[in-house]
């Protein structure tokens, strides 16, 4: 991000939820991230690691338990409800389930118009039709339809169109293709890639699919049980991961060449520990083949091992 202005900054972010009996879910624990203007940052990790909780905390849906989220230097948590609503046109979210994120009682066109509620009706409709065309959704055919009359891919195109209506600077995408058929996923990914690059948007892209992240993103942040373990430029991370968990994720990606040997080092023992009672020290230590005594007593801090490449590991893989 050298020489590029920071658009979004996440500092010591903590997200916890009550779980009954006085217990709390430690969804996000002290995460620090930066996102530059025009940059696409992928956030990856196993299901339940806290990716979606982090995304919603960035959007203040709900506000985080502690920590700061600043957008162009403005602390979002310090803004009142009205001020936050007025700022929301500059950062928009695309959700995992496109059908449920659209109002079932409204036509698709009216849902896309909704962010421009203060403008003249004719202008809203004109801009909505233009945006539908831009995302590959024929307004003549789909403007008056209800969400249940569209396919999942068409609903997601409508959701993208609605998010772009306010001309945002940041898109937060929470697994936007995971609920779609494989044949449709590539179309939506290519659309997001085109939108992000032609409009100069910053994008925080949450996914468990590393192949998609490699295609779409400039940098990657790897998350495990509420904490970041590695952040690096996408090419660097895929070529030379330094954290054992990152390597395990990469080696778990299916490969099409039947002549390649089956990877075994990526097979991790057991399941991730519960977010109700995360391990002390390094949270990955209970599944890590390189864990030693220090890993159980001391939480590793994030440190830079090369320009733009940071890891949180006491015993990283060789570079």
C-alpha positions as CSV (number, residue, x, y, z in Angstrom):
1,X,0.0,0.0,0.0
2,X,3.0,2.2,-0.2
3,X,2.2,5.7,-1.5
4,X,-1.6,5.0,-1.5
5,X,-3.9,6.7,0.9
6,X,-5.6,4.5,3.6
7,X,-9.3,4.4,3.2
8,X,-10.3,2.0,6.0
9,X,-8.4,1.2,9.2
10,X,-9.3,-1.4,11.7
11,X,-7.6,-1.2,15.1
12,X,-7.7,-3.7,17.9
13,X,-11.1,-4.8,16.9
14,X,-13.0,-7.1,19.3
15,X,-16.4,-8.6,18.6
16,X,-18.0,-10.8,21.3
17,X,-21.5,-12.2,21.7
18,X,-23.3,-13.5,24.8
19,X,-23.9,-17.2,24.7
20,X,-25.9,-17.9,27.8
21,X,-24.7,-19.1,31.3
22,X,-22.4,-16.1,31.5
23,X,-20.3,-17.3,28.5
24,X,-19.3,-15.2,25.6
25,X,-18.4,-16.1,22.0
26,X,-15.0,-14.6,21.1
27,X,-15.7,-14.0,17.4
28,X,-13.0,-11.4,16.7
29,X,-10.0,-10.8,19.0
30,X,-7.8,-7.8,18.5
31,X,-7.7,-7.6,14.7
32,X,-5.7,-4.8,13.0
33,X,-6.2,-4.2,9.2
34,X,-5.7,-1.4,6.7
35,X,-7.3,-1.1,3.3
36,X,-6.1,1.4,0.7
37,X,-8.2,3.3,-1.8
38,X,-8.8,1.1,-4.8
39,X,-7.4,-2.0,-3.2
40,X,-9.1,-5.4,-3.0
41,X,-8.3,-7.2,0.2
42,X,-9.3,-10.9,0.7
43,X,-10.2,-12.2,4.1
44,X,-10.0,-16.0,4.3
45,X,-10.3,-18.8,6.8
46,X,-12.4,-21.8,7.8
47,X,-16.1,-21.4,8.6
48,X,-16.6,-19.9,12.0
49,X,-13.3,-18.1,12.2
50,X,-14.9,-14.7,12.5
51,X,-14.8,-13.4,9.0
52,X,-18.4,-12.4,8.8
53,X,-18.4,-10.9,12.3
54,X,-15.5,-8.7,11.3
55,X,-17.2,-7.6,8.1
56,X,-20.4,-6.7,10.0
57,X,-18.4,-4.8,12.6
58,X,-16.7,-2.8,9.9
59,X,-20.2,-1.8,8.7
60,X,-21.3,-1.2,12.4
61,X,-23.9,-4.0,12.1
62,X,-23.7,-4.2,15.1
63,X,-21.1,-2.0,16.5
64,X,-18.0,-3.9,17.7
65,X,-17.4,-4.7,21.4
66,X,-14.3,-2.6,21.4
67,X,-11.6,-1.2,19.1
68,X,-11.8,1.3,16.3
69,X,-13.0,1.3,12.7
70,X,-12.0,4.5,10.9
71,X,-13.2,5.4,7.4
72,X,-11.1,8.2,5.8
73,X,-10.0,9.1,9.4
74,X,-13.6,9.2,10.8
75,X,-14.1,6.9,13.8
76,X,-17.4,5.2,12.9
77,X,-18.1,4.1,16.5
78,X,-18.0,7.7,17.6
79,X,-20.7,8.8,15.1
80,X,-24.3,9.1,16.2
81,X,-27.0,7.2,14.3
82,X,-27.9,10.1,12.0
83,X,-24.3,10.9,11.1
84,X,-23.5,7.2,10.5
85,X,-26.6,6.8,8.2
86,X,-25.5,9.9,6.2
87,X,-22.0,8.4,5.8
88,X,-23.2,4.9,4.7
89,X,-23.6,5.8,1.1
90,X,-19.8,5.8,1.0
91,X,-19.4,2.1,2.1
92,X,-21.9,-0.6,1.1
93,X,-22.2,-4.3,1.8
94,X,-23.1,-7.2,-0.4
95,X,-24.5,-10.2,1.5
96,X,-24.1,-13.9,1.2
97,X,-27.7,-14.7,0.4
98,X,-28.8,-12.4,-2.4
99,X,-32.5,-13.3,-2.3
100,X,-32.9,-12.6,1.4
101,X,-31.1,-9.3,1.1
102,X,-33.8,-7.9,-1.3
103,X,-37.2,-6.8,0.0
104,X,-39.7,-9.6,-1.2
105,X,-42.6,-7.1,-1.3
106,X,-40.8,-4.7,-3.6
107,X,-40.0,-5.1,-7.3
108,X,-36.3,-5.5,-8.1
109,X,-36.2,-2.1,-9.7
110,X,-37.7,-0.4,-6.6
111,X,-35.2,-2.2,-4.3
112,X,-32.3,-0.9,-6.5
113,X,-33.8,2.6,-6.4
114,X,-34.2,2.6,-2.6
115,X,-30.8,4.2,-1.7
116,X,-31.8,7.3,-3.6
117,X,-35.0,7.8,-1.8
118,X,-34.5,11.6,-1.5
119,X,-34.4,12.2,-5.3
120,X,-37.1,12.7,-7.9
121,X,-38.9,9.5,-8.8
122,X,-38.1,9.8,-12.5
123,X,-34.4,10.3,-11.8
124,X,-34.3,7.3,-9.4
125,X,-35.9,5.0,-12.0
126,X,-33.6,6.3,-14.8
127,X,-30.5,5.7,-12.7
128,X,-31.7,2.3,-11.5
129,X,-32.3,1.2,-15.1
130,X,-28.9,2.4,-16.1
131,X,-27.3,0.5,-13.2
132,X,-29.2,-2.7,-14.0
133,X,-27.8,-2.5,-17.5
134,X,-24.3,-2.0,-16.2
135,X,-24.4,-5.2,-14.1
136,X,-25.9,-7.3,-16.9
137,X,-29.6,-7.3,-15.8
138,X,-32.0,-6.2,-18.5
139,X,-34.3,-3.5,-17.0
140,X,-36.9,-4.1,-19.6
141,X,-37.3,-7.7,-18.4
142,X,-36.5,-7.5,-14.7
143,X,-37.3,-4.1,-13.4
144,X,-40.8,-5.0,-12.3
145,X,-40.2,-8.5,-11.2
146,X,-40.1,-9.6,-7.5
147,X,-37.0,-11.3,-6.1
148,X,-38.6,-14.8,-6.1
149,X,-39.0,-14.5,-9.9
150,X,-35.2,-14.2,-10.3
151,X,-32.4,-16.8,-10.1
152,X,-29.8,-16.5,-7.4
153,X,-27.3,-15.0,-9.8
154,X,-29.8,-12.4,-11.0
155,X,-30.6,-11.5,-7.4
156,X,-26.9,-11.0,-6.7
157,X,-26.6,-8.8,-9.7
158,X,-29.5,-6.7,-8.4
159,X,-27.8,-6.5,-5.0
160,X,-24.6,-5.3,-6.6
161,X,-26.5,-2.7,-8.6
162,X,-28.2,-1.5,-5.4
163,X,-24.9,-1.2,-3.6
164,X,-23.4,0.8,-6.5
165,X,-26.3,3.3,-6.6
166,X,-24.7,5.6,-4.0
167,X,-21.3,5.6,-5.8
168,X,-19.5,4.1,-2.7
169,X,-15.8,4.1,-2.2
170,X,-15.8,0.7,-0.4
171,X,-17.6,-2.5,-1.0
172,X,-17.7,-5.1,1.8
173,X,-18.5,-8.5,0.2
174,X,-19.5,-11.3,2.7
175,X,-19.1,-14.5,0.8
176,X,-21.2,-13.1,-2.1
177,X,-21.0,-16.2,-4.3
178,X,-21.0,-19.1,-1.8
179,X,-24.8,-19.7,-2.2
180,X,-24.7,-19.7,-6.0
181,X,-24.3,-22.5,-8.5
182,X,-20.7,-23.0,-9.6
183,X,-21.6,-22.0,-13.2
184,X,-22.9,-18.6,-11.9
185,X,-20.1,-17.9,-9.5
186,X,-17.6,-17.1,-12.1
187,X,-19.9,-14.6,-13.7
188,X,-20.5,-12.7,-10.5
189,X,-16.8,-12.8,-9.6
190,X,-15.9,-11.4,-13.0
191,X,-18.6,-8.7,-12.5
192,X,-17.2,-7.7,-9.1
193,X,-13.7,-7.6,-10.5
194,X,-14.7,-5.4,-13.4
195,X,-16.8,-3.1,-11.1
196,X,-14.0,-2.8,-8.6
197,X,-11.3,-1.9,-11.2
198,X,-13.3,0.3,-13.5
199,X,-14.8,2.3,-10.7
200,X,-11.7,2.4,-8.5
201,X,-13.5,0.9,-5.5
202,X,-11.8,-0.5,-2.5
203,X,-13.1,-4.0,-1.6
204,X,-13.0,-6.2,1.5
205,X,-13.8,-9.6,0.1
206,X,-14.7,-12.3,2.6
207,X,-14.4,-15.9,1.3
208,X,-13.4,-19.4,2.2
209,X,-12.5,-20.0,-1.4
210,X,-8.8,-19.3,-2.0
211,X,-9.0,-19.7,-5.7
212,X,-11.5,-16.9,-6.0
213,X,-9.5,-14.7,-3.7
214,X,-6.4,-15.3,-5.8
215,X,-8.3,-14.2,-8.9
216,X,-9.9,-11.1,-7.4
217,X,-7.7,-9.6,-4.7
218,X,-4.4,-7.6,-4.3
219,X,-3.7,-8.7,-0.8
220,X,-4.9,-11.6,1.5
221,X,-5.4,-11.7,5.2
222,X,-5.7,-15.1,6.8
223,X,-7.9,-15.5,9.9
224,X,-8.0,-18.3,12.4
225,X,-10.4,-18.5,15.4
226,X,-10.9,-14.7,15.6
227,X,-7.3,-13.6,15.0
228,X,-5.2,-12.8,12.0
229,X,-2.2,-15.1,11.4
230,X,-0.8,-13.8,8.1
231,X,-1.2,-10.8,5.7
232,X,0.6,-10.6,2.4
233,X,0.3,-9.6,-1.2
234,X,-1.6,-12.3,-3.0
235,X,1.2,-13.6,-5.2
236,X,3.6,-13.7,-2.2
237,X,1.2,-15.5,0.0
238,X,0.4,-18.2,-2.6
239,X,4.1,-18.7,-3.6
240,X,5.6,-18.6,-0.1
241,X,3.3,-18.8,2.9
242,X,5.1,-18.4,6.2
243,X,2.4,-19.4,8.6
244,X,1.7,-23.2,9.0
245,X,-2.1,-22.5,8.9
246,X,-1.8,-20.6,5.6
247,X,0.2,-23.5,4.1
248,X,-2.4,-26.0,5.3
249,X,-5.2,-23.9,3.6
250,X,-3.3,-23.7,0.4
251,X,-2.5,-27.4,0.3
252,X,-6.2,-28.2,0.8
253,X,-7.1,-26.5,-2.5
254,X,-8.3,-29.2,-5.0
255,X,-5.9,-29.8,-7.9
256,X,-6.9,-31.1,-11.3
257,X,-3.7,-32.9,-12.2
258,X,-4.1,-36.6,-11.3
259,X,-0.4,-37.1,-11.6
260,X,0.4,-34.9,-8.7
261,X,1.0,-36.6,-5.3
262,X,-1.7,-36.2,-2.7
263,X,-0.7,-33.5,-0.2
264,X,-0.5,-34.6,3.4
265,X,1.0,-31.7,5.2
266,X,-2.1,-29.7,4.7
267,X,-4.2,-32.2,6.7
268,X,-4.8,-30.7,10.1
269,X,-5.7,-32.8,13.1
270,X,-9.1,-32.3,14.7
271,X,-11.5,-29.4,14.5
272,X,-10.9,-25.8,15.4
273,X,-11.3,-25.1,19.2
274,X,-14.5,-23.5,20.4
275,X,-14.8,-19.7,20.2
276,X,-16.4,-19.9,23.6
277,X,-13.1,-21.1,25.2
278,X,-10.2,-20.3,22.8
279,X,-6.8,-21.7,23.7
280,X,-4.3,-19.4,25.5
281,X,-1.2,-18.4,23.7
282,X,-1.4,-19.1,20.0
283,X,-4.9,-20.2,19.1
284,X,-3.6,-22.4,16.3
285,X,-1.2,-24.4,18.5
286,X,-3.6,-27.2,19.2
287,X,-3.5,-28.2,15.5
288,X,-0.1,-26.9,14.5
289,X,2.7,-29.4,13.6
290,X,5.4,-26.8,14.6
291,X,4.0,-25.9,18.0
292,X,6.4,-25.8,21.0
293,X,6.1,-24.8,24.6
294,X,6.2,-21.0,24.0
295,X,3.1,-21.3,21.8
296,X,1.0,-22.3,24.7
297,X,2.1,-19.5,27.0
298,X,2.7,-16.5,24.7
299,X,0.4,-15.0,22.1
300,X,2.4,-14.3,19.0
301,X,2.3,-10.7,17.9
302,X,2.0,-9.7,14.2
303,X,5.4,-8.8,12.8
304,X,6.8,-8.0,9.4
305,X,9.0,-10.7,7.8
306,X,9.3,-8.9,4.4
307,X,7.9,-5.7,2.9
308,X,4.1,-5.9,3.1
309,X,4.3,-9.5,4.5
310,X,3.3,-9.9,8.2
311,X,2.8,-13.0,10.3
312,X,1.8,-13.9,13.9
313,X,3.9,-17.1,14.6
314,X,6.7,-18.0,17.0
315,X,8.1,-20.6,14.6
316,X,7.3,-19.6,11.0
317,X,8.0,-21.6,7.9
318,X,11.3,-20.6,6.1
319,X,11.0,-17.9,3.5
